[in-house]
Amino acid sequence: MCCGEGCRPLAFLLGLPFALLSLIVSVVGVIVWIVGLTLSIICPCCICVTLLVELALELIKAPIHVMEWFTNQIPC
């Protein structure tokens, strides 16, 4: 068993179900990103499409943020 600063296996195991849920949200983010990107190519003057693409990129990064948050919350 490691007791270093970056070792938090319990947090990883507890955060895994939430990471899987956020992975589903990430897939939705990919779909929104593809649709938003094609809309921004068709009509580049629309600012709301750009905001939609930015939101989709944050949804894609959701699993990484969830796992980082869980590993920071639970000590080794």
Secondary structure by P-SEA (a helix, b strand, c coil): ccccccccaaaaaaaaaaaaaaaaaaaaaaaaaaaaaaaaaaccccaaaaaaaaaaaaaaaaaaaaaaaaaacccc
